[in-house]
């Protein structure tokens, strides 16, 4: 079950970035998409193998490194992650128009965006910087930094891309973020962190 959850999360963020950044980041979209894939591989590779792609999973099965039962479950998790990501991305745009972002016209959308970005960062941090399975690695800074890159391209057009309560406060004082939206950044940041912590504790990757 834990492997399938990781495959769902990884595929979700990959597809979500494709849908969101592919619609708003222009020529920089490939950077966001590649970054999203890279960080989710760093975060989940030691748990599920980080396929996030049915074609990769079937190749691994033929190679003899994945059972036929796991193949089916991986496919289900990957497709479900992709569908969930596409549905959420569509919700984030006016009437499904992928050319016009919400740009903070909805506090509900903004809160969801900040929570999702904060979740991604916290989830990657927990997996690459706190797990005994990845202890001593030399890539944690790269993984965490590129998580910010991916989420900034993916969700930045909606909220400005804070994903950090300290950044939100500082940015509000400086005038980057509107003071009337400060609570959105603060609540979204903490909410994303809480969910990431709960999922990490459920997965218990250190026990695998």
ROKEKOL-628037 format. One line per 8 residues: number of its first residue (from 1); their letters; for each residue z, y, x of N, C-alpha, C. Coordinates in Angstrom, 3 decimals. Layout:
<pts>
NUM = a = Z Y X Z Y X Z Y X; ...
</pts>
This chain:
<pts>
1 = xxxxxxxx = 0.000 -1.212 0.824 0.000 0.000 0.000 0.000 1.269 0.862; 0.778 1.266 1.950 0.872 2.452 2.792 -0.470 2.806 3.408; -1.212 1.780 3.823 -2.533 2.020 4.408 -3.462 2.665 3.394; -3.368 2.231 2.165 -4.254 2.747 1.128 -3.912 4.200 0.788; -2.632 4.517 0.809 -2.212 5.898 0.553 -2.760 6.823 1.635; -2.689 6.372 2.875 -3.214 7.171 3.983 -4.724 7.347 3.854; -5.414 6.290 3.463 -6.866 6.399 3.265 -7.192 7.378 2.136; -6.383 7.369 1.101 -6.578 8.325 0.001 -6.373 9.754 0.498
9 = xxxxxxxx = -5.278 9.995 1.207 -4.968 11.346 1.678 -6.040 11.840 2.645; -6.409 11.006 3.595 -7.408 11.414 4.581 -8.749 11.720 3.953; -9.203 10.844 3.044 -10.482 11.076 2.374 -10.406 12.300 1.475; -9.254 12.477 0.820 -9.069 13.653 -0.030 -9.294 14.932 0.761; -8.644 15.068 1.910 -8.764 16.306 2.671 -10.156 16.478 3.271; -10.792 15.379 3.643 -12.155 15.477 4.145 -13.091 15.996 3.055; -13.060 15.382 1.886 -13.943 15.781 0.795 -13.582 17.170 0.270; -12.296 17.464 0.192 -11.852 18.777 -0.267 -12.396 19.869 0.650
17 = xxxxxxxx = -12.371 19.630 1.948 -12.906 20.597 2.908 -14.413 20.723 2.766; -15.097 19.597 2.568 -16.551 19.632 2.364 -16.884 20.507 1.154; -16.163 20.296 0.061 -16.441 21.047 -1.168 -16.083 22.518 -1.039; -14.922 22.815 -0.485 -14.439 24.191 -0.426 -15.100 24.984 0.702; -14.953 24.508 1.934 -15.523 25.231 3.071 -17.043 25.208 3.024; -17.595 24.108 2.511 -19.041 24.033 2.383 -19.594 25.079 1.441; -18.740 25.604 0.576 -19.161 26.616 -0.395 -18.857 28.036 0.054; -17.903 28.204 0.968 -17.466 29.558 1.324 -17.560 29.893 2.810
25 = xxxxxxxx = -17.620 28.897 3.680 -17.540 29.161 5.121 -18.896 29.349 5.791; -19.977 29.174 5.053 -21.305 29.395 5.611 -21.589 28.520 6.810; -22.054 29.146 7.898 -22.410 28.386 9.104 -21.208 27.777 9.810; -20.004 28.219 9.416 -18.793 27.675 10.037 -18.263 26.440 9.309; -18.893 26.075 8.211 -18.436 24.920 7.439 -18.338 23.646 8.276; -19.328 23.351 9.147 -19.213 22.121 9.948 -17.970 22.101 10.834; -17.538 23.276 11.296 -16.316 23.333 12.116 -15.114 22.930 11.278; -15.047 23.459 10.064 -13.938 23.116 9.177 -13.956 21.646 8.820
33 = xxxxxxxx = -15.129 21.118 8.487 -15.242 19.714 8.079 -14.901 18.788 9.230; -15.447 19.085 10.408 -15.134 18.260 11.582 -13.666 18.331 11.937; -13.079 19.515 11.789 -11.651 19.681 12.079 -10.813 18.870 11.106; -11.189 18.900 9.822 -10.433 18.149 8.819 -10.460 16.659 9.115; -11.620 16.158 9.484 -11.717 14.735 9.813 -10.886 14.404 11.045; -10.970 15.252 12.059 -10.236 15.009 13.301 -8.734 14.971 13.066; -8.217 15.943 12.336 -6.764 15.999 12.169 -6.250 14.836 11.332; -7.040 14.405 10.349 -6.602 13.277 9.538 -6.700 11.954 10.313
41 = xxxxxxxx = -7.615 11.880 11.252 -7.663 10.713 12.137 -6.424 10.688 13.030; -6.080 11.846 13.595 -4.870 11.927 14.410 -3.636 11.557 13.590; -3.591 12.042 12.347 -2.400 11.840 11.519 -2.278 10.421 11.002; -3.391 9.808 10.601 -3.316 8.507 9.944 -3.895 7.332 10.683; -4.476 7.586 11.850 -5.153 6.510 12.567 -4.273 5.329 12.906; -3.031 5.605 13.244 -2.151 4.513 13.657 -1.567 3.750 12.474; -1.833 4.243 11.268 -1.350 3.550 10.076 -2.457 2.726 9.423; -3.590 3.372 9.162 -4.666 2.690 8.427 -5.928 2.461 9.245
49 = xxxxxxxx = -5.992 3.052 10.416 -7.227 3.022 11.183 -8.070 4.248 10.930; -7.691 5.028 9.907 -8.348 6.301 9.597 -9.849 6.148 9.405; -10.243 5.307 8.433 -11.669 5.139 8.149 -12.202 6.323 7.355; -11.610 6.564 6.181 -11.995 7.656 5.284 -13.485 7.627 4.942; -14.046 6.445 4.945 -15.495 6.290 4.787 -15.773 4.825 4.458; -16.288 4.499 3.266 -16.549 3.107 2.911 -17.475 2.395 3.885; -18.444 3.137 4.439 -19.347 2.524 5.406 -18.635 2.083 6.670; -17.686 2.909 7.115 -16.891 2.542 8.294 -16.036 1.325 7.977
57 = xxxxxxxx = -15.461 1.304 6.795 -14.585 0.184 6.428 -15.340 -1.140 6.395; -16.554 -1.131 5.835 -17.307 -2.384 5.788 -17.716 -2.817 7.192; -18.004 -1.864 8.065 -18.331 -2.200 9.451 -17.133 -2.827 10.150; -15.931 -2.268 9.892 -14.711 -2.807 10.498 -14.417 -4.205 9.952; -14.714 -4.420 8.666 -14.519 -5.743 8.074 -15.448 -6.766 8.711; -16.712 -6.397 8.898 -17.674 -7.301 9.544 -17.253 -7.582 10.980; -16.684 -6.581 11.621 -16.180 -6.732 12.991 -15.005 -7.700 13.042; -14.376 -7.954 11.897 -13.253 -8.875 11.836 -11.898 -8.222 11.945
65 = xxxxxxxx = -11.871 -6.899 11.799 -10.614 -6.171 11.944 -10.059 -5.666 10.608; -10.661 -6.118 9.495 -10.196 -5.732 8.172 -10.491 -6.881 7.219; -9.489 -7.267 6.412 -9.696 -8.372 5.473 -10.565 -7.916 4.304; -11.167 -8.864 3.604 -11.998 -8.520 2.447 -11.150 -7.878 1.347; -9.895 -8.319 1.216 -9.005 -7.706 0.223 -8.739 -6.249 0.571; -8.436 -6.001 1.842 -8.191 -4.632 2.276 -9.444 -3.779 2.124; -10.607 -4.372 2.342 -11.857 -3.625 2.196 -11.981 -3.055 0.789; -11.743 -3.890 -0.207 -11.845 -3.435 -1.591 -10.829 -2.332 -1.872
73 = xxxxxxxx = -9.610 -2.518 -1.398 -8.562 -1.530 -1.634 -8.851 -0.218 -0.881; -9.403 -0.338 0.318 -9.793 0.858 1.068 -10.867 1.615 0.291; -11.852 0.886 -0.216 -12.923 1.527 -0.983 -12.369 2.257 -2.198; -11.451 1.595 -2.903 -10.862 2.212 -4.089 -10.105 3.485 -3.701; -9.309 3.405 -2.645 -8.533 4.564 -2.188 -9.448 5.702 -1.746; -10.501 5.368 -1.020 -11.423 6.385 -0.506 -12.188 7.078 -1.638; -12.705 6.278 -2.572 -13.440 6.864 -3.687 -12.507 7.700 -4.566; -11.297 7.189 -4.802 -10.324 7.938 -5.605 -9.970 9.257 -4.924
81 = xxxxxxxx = -9.787 9.220 -3.613 -9.491 10.444 -2.870 -10.620 11.451 -2.967; -11.853 10.960 -2.872 -13.010 11.839 -2.968 -13.155 12.464 -4.338; -12.953 11.668 -5.368 -13.060 12.170 -6.746 -11.965 13.195 -7.028; -10.736 12.900 -6.603 -9.626 13.833 -6.811 -9.886 15.151 -6.094; -10.411 15.075 -4.876 -10.701 16.283 -4.104 -11.775 17.122 -4.772; -12.832 16.469 -5.229 -13.928 17.189 -5.877 -13.465 17.846 -7.172; -12.641 17.132 -7.934 -12.132 17.683 -9.193 -11.269 18.913 -8.931; -10.409 18.841 -7.903 -9.549 19.979 -7.593 -10.367 21.152 -7.069
89 = xxxxxxxx = -11.348 20.874 -6.211 -12.193 21.941 -5.676 -12.945 22.647 -6.795; -13.448 21.874 -7.722 -14.166 22.466 -8.854 -13.234 23.354 -9.665; -11.999 22.928 -9.825 -10.991 23.704 -10.565 -10.699 25.022 -9.870; -10.829 25.017 -8.527 -10.517 26.204 -7.747 -11.601 27.283 -7.844; -12.702 26.967 -8.460 -13.780 27.938 -8.600 -14.030 28.255 -10.068; -14.496 29.444 -10.319 -14.775 29.857 -11.692 -15.833 28.956 -12.321; -15.441 28.266 -13.378 -16.390 27.474 -14.154 -17.256 26.559 -13.287; -16.691 26.117 -12.170 -17.436 25.217 -11.301 -18.469 25.916 -10.452
97 = xxxxxxxx = -18.504 27.273 -10.471 -19.448 28.016 -9.640 -18.947 28.011 -8.200; -19.585 27.246 -7.329 -19.101 27.066 -5.965 -19.408 28.250 -5.057; -19.944 29.324 -5.614 -20.251 30.472 -4.773 -19.222 31.583 -4.911; -18.357 31.500 -5.902 -17.412 32.586 -6.153 -15.985 32.048 -6.212; -15.187 32.357 -5.185 -13.806 31.879 -5.151 -12.916 32.719 -6.061; -11.726 32.200 -6.328 -10.799 32.871 -7.229 -10.227 34.161 -6.630; -9.977 34.161 -5.316 -9.443 35.324 -4.623 -8.187 35.902 -5.287; -7.245 35.046 -5.491 -5.932 35.449 -5.972 -5.916 36.027 -7.385
105 = xxxxxxxx = -6.959 35.780 -8.177 -6.915 36.244 -9.558 -5.988 35.364 -10.393; -5.622 34.215 -9.857 -4.728 33.309 -10.561 -3.584 32.915 -9.643; -2.368 33.221 -10.042 -1.209 32.832 -9.242 -1.070 31.312 -9.193; -1.471 30.652 -10.249 -1.400 29.197 -10.277 -2.327 28.592 -9.231; -3.534 29.107 -9.134 -4.495 28.635 -8.141 -3.989 28.948 -6.733; -3.477 30.168 -6.557 -2.984 30.573 -5.241 -1.822 29.700 -4.793; -0.907 29.421 -5.710 0.236 28.578 -5.379 -0.220 27.181 -4.976; -1.169 26.631 -5.719 -1.694 25.300 -5.388 -2.364 25.313 -4.021
113 = xxxxxxxx = -3.127 26.356 -3.733 -3.825 26.453 -2.450 -2.839 26.498 -1.286; -1.814 27.339 -1.405 -0.825 27.447 -0.331 -0.034 26.149 -0.166; 0.260 25.484 -1.270 1.000 24.223 -1.197 0.161 23.143 -0.532; -1.116 23.079 -0.863 -1.996 22.068 -0.269 -2.158 22.308 1.229; -2.389 23.557 1.620 -2.516 23.865 3.043 -1.238 23.582 3.804; -0.107 23.947 3.209 1.182 23.702 3.850 1.465 22.205 3.955; 1.089 21.460 2.918 1.250 20.012 2.962 0.462 19.427 4.116; -0.795 19.830 4.264 -1.638 19.291 5.336 -1.015 19.527 6.702
121 = xxxxxxxx = -0.550 20.748 6.931 0.049 21.076 8.228 1.314 20.257 8.461; 2.201 20.214 7.465 3.455 19.476 7.619 3.193 17.978 7.791; 2.233 17.440 7.036 1.915 16.015 7.125 1.409 15.654 8.518; 0.554 16.496 9.074 0.046 16.253 10.423 1.166 16.389 11.450; 1.988 17.417 11.326 3.109 17.605 12.261 4.023 16.379 12.259; 4.379 15.903 11.081 5.281 14.754 10.987 4.691 13.528 11.672; 3.397 13.325 11.517 2.766 12.126 12.061 2.459 12.204 13.549; 2.120 13.389 14.041 1.740 13.469 15.453 2.855 13.969 16.355
129 = xxxxxxxx = 3.881 14.607 15.780 4.915 15.207 16.622 6.315 14.660 16.386; 6.507 13.817 15.353 7.853 13.292 15.104 7.902 11.774 15.038; 6.768 11.116 14.908 6.762 9.661 14.774 6.921 8.970 16.125; 7.717 7.915 16.141 7.872 7.146 17.377 6.569 6.462 17.772; 5.685 6.256 16.797 4.409 5.589 17.066 3.435 6.482 17.817; 3.651 7.779 17.764 2.770 8.702 18.481 3.536 9.497 19.534; 4.740 9.048 19.864 5.574 9.757 20.840 4.877 9.847 22.191; 4.998 10.997 22.813 4.437 11.188 24.140 2.951 11.455 24.155
137 = xxxxxxxx = 2.339 11.626 22.987 0.898 11.866 22.950 0.590 13.254 23.503; -0.652 13.440 23.900 -1.067 14.724 24.472 -1.956 15.516 23.527; -2.063 15.039 22.278 -3.001 15.691 21.362 -2.314 16.420 20.209; -0.980 16.398 20.154 -0.318 16.931 18.967 -0.613 18.411 18.753; -0.673 19.176 19.824 -0.981 20.591 19.687 -2.379 20.816 19.144; -3.315 20.020 19.630 -4.699 20.099 19.156 -4.779 19.749 17.683; -4.094 18.679 17.299 -4.131 18.238 15.907 -3.540 19.285 14.979; -2.401 19.828 15.352 -1.745 20.824 14.504 -2.557 22.114 14.439
145 = xxxxxxxx = -3.048 22.549 15.589 -3.842 23.774 15.619 -5.103 23.679 14.783; -5.784 22.547 14.875 -7.020 22.390 14.117 -6.756 22.139 12.632; -5.537 21.733 12.295 -5.187 21.672 10.875 -5.208 23.071 10.286; -4.670 24.019 11.032 -4.694 25.411 10.585 -6.138 25.907 10.477; -6.969 25.547 11.455 -8.383 25.942 11.410 -9.047 25.408 10.151; -8.872 24.106 9.904 -9.514 23.472 8.750 -9.039 24.080 7.440; -7.732 24.280 7.317 -7.201 24.819 6.072 -7.542 26.303 5.895; -7.642 27.035 7.002 -8.010 28.446 6.909 -9.433 28.596 6.372
153 = xxxxxxxx = -10.329 27.780 6.876 -11.703 27.821 6.372 -11.780 27.312 4.935; -10.970 26.300 4.634 -11.039 25.669 3.317 -10.396 26.511 2.230; -9.222 27.076 2.505 -8.449 27.776 1.476 -8.253 29.265 1.741; -8.630 29.704 2.929 -8.482 31.115 3.270 -9.129 32.071 2.286; -10.329 31.766 1.774 -10.953 32.685 0.819 -10.149 32.882 -0.461; -9.223 31.978 -0.729 -8.437 32.091 -1.960 -7.164 32.900 -1.746; -6.444 32.630 -0.668 -5.143 33.282 -0.459 -5.043 34.077 0.836; -6.017 33.949 1.705 -5.897 34.531 3.032 -5.404 33.506 4.027
161 = xxxxxxxx = -4.883 32.379 3.522 -4.486 31.259 4.364 -3.240 31.495 5.180; -2.083 31.600 4.538 -0.817 31.776 5.247 -0.251 30.418 5.680; 0.118 29.593 4.704 0.663 28.250 4.937 1.907 28.268 5.819; 2.619 29.374 5.803 3.771 29.554 6.686 4.579 30.725 6.123; 5.820 30.470 5.716 6.636 31.517 5.108 6.870 32.683 6.068; 7.014 32.383 7.358 7.199 33.447 8.342 5.972 34.331 8.453; 4.797 33.690 8.452 3.546 34.445 8.484 3.408 35.288 7.215; 3.794 34.706 6.083 3.677 35.414 4.808 4.532 36.676 4.791
169 = xxxxxxxx = 5.771 36.565 5.270 6.649 37.732 5.295 6.107 38.786 6.252; 5.749 38.343 7.452 5.216 39.287 8.431 3.926 39.924 7.948; 3.050 39.094 7.356 1.789 39.611 6.857 1.968 40.571 5.705; 2.992 40.357 4.902 3.273 41.262 3.782 3.791 42.599 4.296; 4.689 42.548 5.284 5.208 43.787 5.874 4.076 44.588 6.504; 3.160 43.878 7.161 2.038 44.542 7.834 0.991 45.031 6.845; 0.945 44.396 5.688 0.005 44.813 4.667 -1.185 43.901 4.465; -1.157 42.731 5.122 -2.263 41.778 4.963 -2.212 41.142 3.584
177 = xxxxxxxx = -0.994 40.757 3.179 -0.805 40.115 1.887 -0.119 41.078 0.916; -0.460 40.970 -0.347 0.163 41.822 -1.342 1.598 41.402 -1.614; 2.508 42.381 -1.699 3.925 42.081 -1.904 4.168 41.356 -3.223; 3.338 41.624 -4.212 3.533 40.980 -5.518 3.182 39.498 -5.488; 2.516 39.051 -4.401 2.176 37.648 -4.270 3.054 36.934 -3.235; 4.032 37.623 -2.668 4.845 37.026 -1.613 5.497 35.736 -2.069; 6.016 35.720 -3.286 6.692 34.511 -3.773 5.747 33.313 -3.799; 4.461 33.554 -4.026 3.473 32.474 -4.052 3.415 31.799 -2.686
185 = xxxxxxxx = 3.368 32.608 -1.628 3.306 32.070 -0.271 4.589 31.333 0.100; 5.713 31.903 -0.270 7.002 31.297 0.083 7.196 29.965 -0.648; 6.981 29.971 -1.956 7.165 28.747 -2.745 6.137 27.693 -2.353; 4.892 28.110 -2.165 3.846 27.165 -1.786 4.131 26.500 -0.455; 4.605 27.281 0.509 4.927 26.754 1.827 6.030 25.701 1.765; 7.106 26.022 1.078 8.234 25.093 0.981 7.859 23.872 0.151; 7.140 24.076 -0.934 6.727 22.960 -1.783 5.857 21.971 -1.006; 4.886 22.493 -0.261 4.024 21.622 0.536 4.813 20.833 1.569
193 = xxxxxxxx = 5.780 21.484 2.201 6.614 20.810 3.193 7.473 19.722 2.590; 8.033 19.993 1.420 8.874 19.002 0.738 8.053 17.758 0.385; 6.886 17.959 -0.186 6.043 16.819 -0.574 5.612 16.024 0.655; 5.255 16.709 1.733 4.866 16.025 2.963 6.015 15.174 3.500; 7.221 15.739 3.486 8.387 15.000 3.963 8.679 13.777 3.123; 8.561 13.920 1.810 8.818 12.790 0.915 7.786 11.678 1.111; 6.524 12.050 1.242 5.481 11.035 1.441 5.651 10.355 2.791; 5.979 11.127 3.819 6.199 10.527 5.141 7.349 9.527 5.088
201 = xxxxxxxx = 8.434 9.896 4.430 9.575 8.986 4.330 9.242 7.744 3.510; 8.370 7.897 2.533 7.934 6.744 1.741 7.074 5.806 2.587; 6.190 6.385 3.388 5.297 5.571 4.226 6.072 4.868 5.342; 7.137 5.533 5.832 7.947 4.998 6.938 7.071 4.442 8.056; 6.159 5.256 8.601 5.239 4.747 9.620 5.935 4.248 10.880; 7.133 4.749 11.160 7.862 4.294 12.354 8.266 2.832 12.240; 8.316 2.315 11.010 8.736 0.926 10.806 7.566 -0.042 10.835; 6.329 0.486 10.872 5.158 -0.397 10.834 4.986 -1.159 12.146
</pts>
